[in-house]
């Protein structure tokens, strides 16, 4: 019984060590290669350029070979239980058939049919094999937990049995003690390393990794675990820095009327923050803006995005969007920048939209106010032009009375004063005439006719008007 427990302990320990380093790793690699195959094939179907399509199909073939290599490890693991592989083989077979049909359609130039096949059967079969792979990974992890429990139980039994046999078997005590010492020397370091590895898996980055200086296999495994700890620490630091940057960005965006989002090549939202519309951010993911905005306004945004996808250059434009079911236009300053993939092609877009509706409304109100002011000026000019005759009549009557008075004056000083008054009246008439002429010109009734004038006459009138005031202050004006 004790020997049987020791044998079970050895087998359980081997399974526990093999599980995280081989089988689970193979499952994770299979998942990554399957996703790469699906993504590359979808990009190949969407590609318009034949050269680009050939490169992507070659990438599909490379990822398929890597996928088969990873699945071969899984097949060897379940060689004794082939029935467990039946769901996976069925899902993989369905997905492989869809891929083969899509590639065949693509090579024959029937790209639209290949796109339709991938968007329906392709997506459905890919999700199915993804779920089957996920279930396999969960089962293998559960099996590892059971094997760890069995190993702990077997180890405890082996220790008790070894000590009991050492007491009972006097002749074989030396051999039993030697076997126990060898077993303890190999097993206990592995158990301590297993404890450290499980702690790392649970997110404890402070756990110590023992036996890193040990020789042989124990030291090799310990150093591998230590490297894993360092990599996980670097990853945690990078994640913390990214979270800090994201928090700062969100804090800045939360106080600004700006929406930031990412689009794939089909203009579907893959991420959005601060949408600036009364729709939850998560509702945008996986959908296009055509599902939320009226077609007329969204068409301008879609054209801007497609231009950036084609040229790979950042573009900025003002767009007008209206939510479906709303009667209000929203104005945005839209910036669209390309996101390049590892192969240097445009893989998607990063966009920022700043709402400027208030600014546009203020500009329109200002334009309206300016137009009203211009209309008021035009009305005033038309009024003055129409009333120019009525405004001139009082001055003309005054001119008539002053001419009559001038004829009745006989004294030299009186006539001099009257001459100044007549000059002032002439200046007032000229001023009124000029003002009314300007009004007539502004109203468009008359058109200007530039001509030469006698500046001397104008200056003589000015001297005549100001001569008395100058004389009172002892100043003599001469022309």
C-alpha positions as a printed Julia matrix, in Angstrom:
479×3 Matrix{Float64}:
   0.0     0.0     0.0
   2.78    2.39    0.89
   4.66    1.63   -2.32
   1.47    2.16   -4.29
   0.99    5.56   -2.62
   4.6     6.47   -3.41
   4.07    5.52   -7.05
   0.89    7.58   -7.21
   2.76   10.49   -5.65
   5.43   10.37   -8.36
   2.89   10.24  -11.16
   0.76   13.02   -9.65
   3.82   15.26   -9.15
   4.87   14.77  -12.78
   1.36   15.6   -14.0
   1.2    18.72  -11.82
   4.56   19.97  -13.17
   3.73   19.11  -16.78
   0.27   20.71  -16.63
   1.15   24.43  -16.32
   4.31   24.32  -18.47
   3.09   22.23  -21.41
  -0.62   21.55  -21.77
  -2.04   24.88  -20.59
   0.62   26.7   -22.6
  -0.35   24.67  -25.69
  -4.01   25.59  -25.19
  -3.19   29.27  -24.85
  -0.98   29.17  -27.97
  -3.75   27.37  -29.88
  -6.19   30.1   -28.88
  -3.76   32.85  -30.01
  -3.01   31.13  -33.35
  -6.72   30.55  -34.01
  -7.43   34.23  -33.4
  -4.52   35.21  -35.7
  -5.82   32.89  -38.45
  -9.3    34.37  -38.18
  -8.07   37.98  -38.11
  -5.63   37.54  -41.02
  -8.25   35.8   -43.15
 -10.82   38.52  -42.46
  -8.27   41.23  -43.39
  -7.37   39.29  -46.56
 -11.03   39.17  -47.59
 -11.41   42.92  -46.91
  -8.16   43.81  -48.74
  -8.64   45.39  -52.17
  -4.99   45.22  -53.27
  -4.03   41.79  -54.66
  -0.47   41.99  -53.31
  -1.69   42.84  -49.84
  -4.2    39.96  -50.05
  -1.45   37.47  -50.99
   0.68   38.52  -48.0
  -2.27   38.07  -45.65
  -3.12   34.62  -47.09
   0.5    33.57  -46.53
   0.16   34.76  -42.91
  -3.0    32.63  -42.61
  -1.04   29.56  -43.75
   1.76   30.25  -41.23
  -0.69   30.65  -38.34
  -2.54   27.48  -39.39
   0.7    25.47  -39.21
   1.4    26.87  -35.73
  -2.18   26.04  -34.7
  -1.79   22.43  -35.82
   1.47   22.14  -33.87
  -0.22   23.37  -30.69
  -3.17   21.03  -31.19
  -0.77   18.1   -31.66
   0.33   18.51  -28.01
  -3.31   18.41  -26.94
  -3.88   15.25  -29.05
  -0.9    13.5   -27.43
  -2.22   14.45  -23.99
  -5.6    12.83  -24.73
  -4.3     9.92  -26.8
  -5.83    7.47  -24.31
  -9.17    9.32  -24.24
  -9.93   10.29  -27.88
 -13.64   10.78  -27.13
 -12.78   13.97  -25.22
 -11.38   15.47  -28.42
 -14.55   14.83  -30.44
 -16.23   18.23  -29.73
 -13.02   20.1   -30.53
 -12.39   18.13  -33.73
 -15.96   18.77  -34.86
 -15.72   22.52  -34.16
 -12.29   22.77  -35.78
 -13.51   20.81  -38.82
 -16.47   23.13  -39.34
 -14.27   26.23  -38.97
 -11.61   24.77  -41.3
 -14.25   24.02  -43.97
 -15.54   27.6   -43.85
 -11.96   28.93  -44.13
 -11.23   26.71  -47.1
 -14.43   27.82  -48.88
 -13.66   31.49  -48.19
 -10.08   31.14  -49.52
 -11.4    29.34  -52.61
 -13.92   32.11  -53.3
 -11.22   34.72  -52.75
  -8.76   33.09  -55.18
 -11.51   33.0   -57.81
 -12.14   36.72  -57.41
 -15.49   36.4   -55.62
 -14.55   38.64  -52.71
 -18.1    39.76  -51.84
 -19.24   36.15  -51.44
 -16.18   35.41  -49.3
 -17.01   38.4   -47.08
 -20.6    37.22  -46.66
 -19.45   33.67  -45.84
 -16.97   34.89  -43.18
 -19.42   37.35  -41.61
 -22.04   34.6   -41.11
 -20.73   31.02  -40.99
 -17.14   32.11  -40.32
 -17.96   34.14  -37.21
 -20.32   31.45  -35.9
 -17.87   28.56  -36.36
 -14.98   30.63  -34.94
 -16.96   31.44  -31.79
 -17.85   27.76  -31.39
 -14.26   26.53  -31.55
 -13.26   29.41  -29.26
 -15.81   28.22  -26.68
 -14.65   24.58  -27.0
 -11.01   25.61  -26.49
 -12.05   27.65  -23.45
 -13.88   24.68  -21.96
 -10.8    22.48  -22.5
  -8.65   25.04  -20.69
 -11.08   25.15  -17.75
 -11.15   21.33  -17.57
  -7.37   21.05  -17.61
  -7.08   23.6   -14.82
  -9.61   21.64  -12.75
  -7.64   18.46  -13.42
  -4.47   20.18  -12.24
  -6.21   21.14   -9.0
  -7.32   17.53   -8.45
  -3.82   16.25   -9.21
  -2.32   18.73   -6.74
  -4.72   17.5    -4.05
  -3.87   13.88   -4.85
  -0.16   14.67   -4.74
  -0.46   16.27   -1.31
  -2.4    13.27   -0.01
   0.05   10.8    -1.54
   3.03   12.69   -0.19
   1.64   12.62    3.33
   0.91    8.9     3.06
   4.33    8.19    1.62
   6.06    9.97    4.49
   4.04    8.04    7.1
   4.53    4.73    5.29
   8.26    5.27    4.88
   8.72    6.02    8.56
   6.58    2.99    9.53
   8.54    0.65    7.25
  11.83    2.01    8.61
  10.77    1.1    12.17
   9.48   -2.4    11.29
  12.14   -3.48    8.83
  15.35   -3.49   10.8
  17.39   -5.15    8.12
  16.07   -2.78    5.46
  16.09    0.35    7.63
  19.21    1.82    6.07
  17.83    1.36    2.56
  14.43    2.78    3.57
  15.98    5.85    5.21
  18.17    6.38    2.15
  15.14    6.16   -0.14
  13.2     8.6     2.02
  16.12   11.05    2.03
  16.44   10.9    -1.76
  12.68   11.31   -2.15
  12.54   14.24    0.27
  15.49   15.96   -1.39
  13.83   15.86   -4.81
  10.22   16.28   -3.81
  10.26   19.04   -1.21
  12.05   21.62   -3.43
   9.5    20.93   -6.15
   6.65   21.41   -3.67
   8.13   24.72   -2.51
   8.51   25.86   -6.12
   4.95   24.79   -6.78
   3.8    26.91   -3.83
   5.7    29.92   -5.2
   4.24   29.37   -8.69
   0.68   29.13   -7.35
   1.21   32.33   -5.35
   2.4    34.11   -8.52
  -0.66   32.82  -10.37
  -2.84   34.33   -7.62
  -1.16   37.73   -8.14
   1.24   37.72   -5.16
   4.33   39.45   -6.54
   6.14   39.44   -3.18
   6.56   35.66   -2.91
  10.14   34.38   -2.65
  11.42   31.86   -5.19
  13.7    29.28   -3.48
  16.47   27.05   -4.9
  17.52   29.45   -7.7
  21.18   28.46   -7.03
  20.48   24.72   -6.94
  22.14   22.54   -9.59
  20.34   20.33  -12.08
  16.66   20.31  -12.92
  15.59   21.87   -9.6
  17.75   24.94  -10.22
  16.57   25.19  -13.85
  12.91   25.16  -12.82
  13.56   27.64   -9.96
  15.3    30.11  -12.28
  12.45   29.81  -14.79
   9.97   30.65  -12.02
  12.17   33.61  -10.95
  12.19   34.92  -14.53
   8.43   34.57  -14.63
   8.21   36.62  -11.42
  10.34   39.41  -12.94
   8.26   39.45  -16.12
   5.04   39.62  -14.1
   6.46   42.5   -12.02
   7.38   44.43  -15.17
   3.93   43.75  -16.59
   2.24   44.96  -13.39
   4.34   48.16  -13.44
   3.43   48.79  -17.07
  -0.25   48.2   -16.34
  -0.1    50.6   -13.38
   1.52   53.29  -15.56
  -1.1    52.8   -18.26
  -3.89   53.08  -15.71
  -2.39   56.29  -14.33
  -2.17   57.77  -17.84
  -5.72   56.66  -18.57
  -7.01   58.23  -15.33
  -5.28   61.51  -16.17
  -6.69   61.48  -19.7
 -10.19   60.74  -18.42
  -9.92   63.55  -15.87
  -8.93   65.98  -18.62
 -11.64   64.81  -20.99
 -14.37   64.84  -18.33
 -14.24   68.66  -18.11
 -14.02   69.22  -21.87
 -16.8    68.82  -24.48
 -14.73   66.22  -26.32
 -15.44   62.62  -27.34
 -12.5    60.28  -28.01
 -12.97   56.94  -29.76
 -11.32   54.26  -31.9
 -12.71   52.75  -35.11
 -11.69   49.64  -37.06
 -11.39   49.57  -40.84
 -15.14   48.95  -41.16
 -15.73   52.15  -39.07
 -17.04   50.14  -36.12
 -16.45   51.49  -32.63
 -13.87   49.49  -30.67
 -13.53   51.98  -27.78
 -15.15   55.28  -26.83
 -14.95   57.7   -23.91
 -17.14   60.72  -23.13
 -19.52   60.26  -26.12
 -21.12   63.78  -25.82
 -24.53   62.26  -26.65
 -27.13   60.72  -24.29
 -26.16   57.15  -25.22
 -24.06   54.84  -22.95
 -20.52   54.28  -24.21
 -20.88   50.48  -24.14
 -23.78   50.66  -26.62
 -21.41   51.96  -29.33
 -18.97   49.02  -29.22
 -19.07   46.83  -32.33
 -21.49   49.15  -34.15
 -21.1    51.96  -36.68
 -22.24   55.56  -36.33
 -24.88   54.99  -39.03
 -26.96   53.2   -36.37
 -27.05   56.31  -34.15
 -26.93   59.36  -36.47
 -28.99   60.56  -39.43
 -27.57   59.49  -42.79
 -26.95   62.98  -44.21
 -24.67   64.15  -41.39
 -22.98   60.79  -40.82
 -22.03   60.54  -44.5
 -19.59   63.47  -44.09
 -17.89   61.8   -41.1
 -17.69   58.45  -42.94
 -16.14   60.15  -45.99
 -13.54   61.86  -43.77
 -12.64   58.54  -42.08
 -12.34   56.67  -45.39
 -10.04   59.39  -46.74
  -7.71   58.9   -43.75
  -7.84   55.1   -44.21
  -6.83   55.55  -47.85
  -4.12   58.19  -47.39
  -2.79   57.41  -43.9
  -2.78   61.14  -43.1
  -4.51   62.96  -40.25
  -7.5    65.09  -41.3
  -9.64   67.72  -39.54
 -13.08   68.96  -40.54
 -16.26   70.44  -39.09
 -19.24   68.09  -39.32
 -22.91   68.35  -38.4
 -24.6    65.31  -36.8
 -28.17   64.69  -35.72
 -29.21   61.79  -33.51
 -31.91   59.58  -34.93
 -35.29   60.74  -33.64
 -33.95   64.2   -32.72
 -34.6    67.54  -34.42
 -31.43   69.24  -33.16
 -28.22   69.55  -35.17
 -24.94   69.09  -33.26
 -21.77   70.7   -34.62
 -18.36   69.07  -34.04
 -14.74   69.81  -34.93
 -13.7    66.28  -36.02
 -10.08   65.09  -35.98
  -9.25   61.67  -37.47
  -5.76   60.11  -37.18
  -4.58   56.74  -38.57
  -3.49   53.82  -36.37
  -0.8    51.73  -38.07
  -0.46   47.97  -37.63
   2.78   45.97  -37.29
   3.03   45.67  -41.08
   2.83   49.44  -41.56
  -0.69   49.52  -42.98
  -3.58   51.49  -41.49
  -5.3    49.09  -39.09
  -7.85   51.55  -37.66
  -8.52   55.14  -36.64
  -8.25   57.3   -33.53
 -10.79   60.12  -33.51
 -11.56   63.17  -31.37
 -14.75   65.2   -31.7
 -15.08   68.58  -29.95
 -18.61   69.94  -29.79
 -18.82   73.54  -31.07
 -22.59   73.87  -31.25
 -22.62   76.88  -28.88
 -19.89   78.59  -30.87
 -21.77   78.08  -34.14
 -24.98   79.4   -32.6
 -23.16   82.49  -31.25
 -21.65   83.14  -34.68
 -25.07   82.89  -36.29
 -26.54   85.27  -33.72
 -23.71   87.73  -34.4
 -24.32   87.51  -38.14
 -28.02   88.12  -37.53
 -27.26   91.18  -35.36
 -24.88   92.58  -38.0
 -27.51   92.06  -40.69
 -30.1    93.87  -38.56
 -27.71   96.79  -38.01
 -27.05   97.02  -41.73
 -30.75   96.97  -42.48
 -31.24   99.79  -39.91
 -28.49  101.85  -41.56
 -30.02  101.26  -44.96
 -33.44  102.31  -43.68
 -31.97  105.47  -42.14
 -30.18  106.33  -45.39
 -33.35  105.75  -47.4
 -35.31  107.94  -44.97
 -32.83  110.8   -45.18
 -32.7   110.52  -48.94
 -36.47  110.64  -49.12
 -36.71  113.53  -46.63
 -33.82  115.61  -48.0
 -36.13  118.22  -49.56
 -38.06  118.71  -46.3
 -34.84  119.08  -44.31
 -33.47  121.73  -46.71
 -36.6   123.94  -46.63
 -35.9   125.61  -43.21
 -32.38  126.61  -44.3
 -33.71  127.9   -47.61
 -36.3   130.02  -45.79
 -33.6   131.34  -43.44
 -31.47  132.23  -46.47
 -34.39  134.21  -47.95
 -34.98  136.21  -44.75
 -31.27  136.96  -44.27
 -30.95  138.16  -47.87
 -33.88  140.56  -47.3
 -32.31  141.85  -44.07
 -28.94  142.29  -45.76
 -30.57  144.52  -48.35
 -32.03  146.81  -45.64
 -28.82  147.28  -43.64
 -26.83  150.37  -44.36
 -24.14  150.53  -41.66
 -20.73  149.12  -42.47
 -20.36  147.2   -39.18
 -23.86  145.75  -39.49
 -23.27  144.57  -43.02
 -19.97  142.99  -41.91
 -21.8   141.05  -39.22
 -24.48  140.08  -41.69
 -21.78  138.91  -44.11
 -20.4   136.6   -41.41
 -23.9   135.26  -40.7
 -24.47  134.6   -44.37
 -21.14  132.76  -44.6
 -22.09  130.64  -41.6
 -25.44  129.87  -43.2
 -23.7   128.89  -46.41
 -21.46  126.55  -44.42
 -24.51  125.02  -42.7
 -26.2   124.56  -46.07
 -23.07  122.91  -47.46
 -22.85  120.63  -44.41
 -26.5   119.64  -44.68
 -26.17  119.15  -48.41
 -23.09  116.96  -48.0
 -24.73  114.88  -45.27
 -27.85  114.38  -47.35
 -25.74  113.6   -50.42
 -23.96  110.86  -48.46
 -27.33  109.43  -47.41
 -28.48  109.48  -51.01
 -25.3   107.73  -52.07
 -25.67  105.06  -49.34
 -29.28  104.49  -50.38
 -28.11  103.92  -53.96
 -30.24  106.71  -55.38
 -27.2   108.54  -56.8
 -23.88  107.29  -58.03
 -20.69  109.24  -57.2
 -18.99  111.21  -59.92
 -15.43  112.16  -58.8
 -14.31  115.64  -59.96
 -11.78  118.36  -59.17
 -12.71  121.1   -56.67
 -11.39  124.55  -55.82
  -9.79  124.18  -52.38
  -9.39  127.96  -52.11
 -13.14  128.55  -51.99
 -13.53  126.03  -49.2
 -10.72  127.62  -47.2
 -12.14  131.14  -47.68
 -15.43  129.96  -46.21
 -13.58  128.51  -43.21
 -11.63  131.74  -42.69
 -14.83  133.79  -42.92
 -16.54  131.58  -40.3
 -13.65  131.74  -37.84
 -12.43  135.34  -38.42
 -14.5   136.96  -35.6
 -13.53  134.3   -33.03
  -9.89  134.66  -34.03
 -10.07  138.48  -33.79
 -11.47  138.29  -30.25
  -8.37  136.38  -29.25
  -6.01  138.68  -31.1
  -5.34  136.31  -33.99
  -5.39  137.5   -37.62
  -6.34  134.85  -40.22
  -5.01  135.33  -43.74
  -5.47  133.24  -46.88
